């Protein structure tokens, strides 16, 4: 046992970080288990891209770049893969023939629906026993955490 005194605030922050990491790891594991073989259908970034186009059908590759903050080349590879696998459909944009409007295909919508159902089940399990007031408090705290990260990212110079 160390004779060095540990800062209680630092210990508490460490415990919060470990708990958040364990929660995320547990949620992802349960989600993969709930999806079974469907979990292997798409890597996480491709799944997030598909989800974006489900929420924003007809959006462009540039729209996803702007939304995600990811590199144009990375997004181009994701889009190409999703189109090749048949999860996205591309149509020429009416206002600019060089651009494409992207929308989920029937198989993309089906995969998204399967993922959403598995997410709802895992979420229900993880939130079981929490009162509405606790959910409201939790949501407020999570939004503050995200806001702290977002404001710090916006204040920091880009490398």
Secondary structure by P-SEA (a helix, b strand, c coil): cccccccaaaaaaaaaaaaaaaaaaaaaaaaaaaaccccccccaaaaaaaaaaaacccccaaaaaaaacccaaaaaaaaaaaaaacccccccccccccbbbbbbcaaaaaaaaaaaaaaaaaaaaaaccccaaaaaaaaaaaaaaaaaaaaaaaacccc
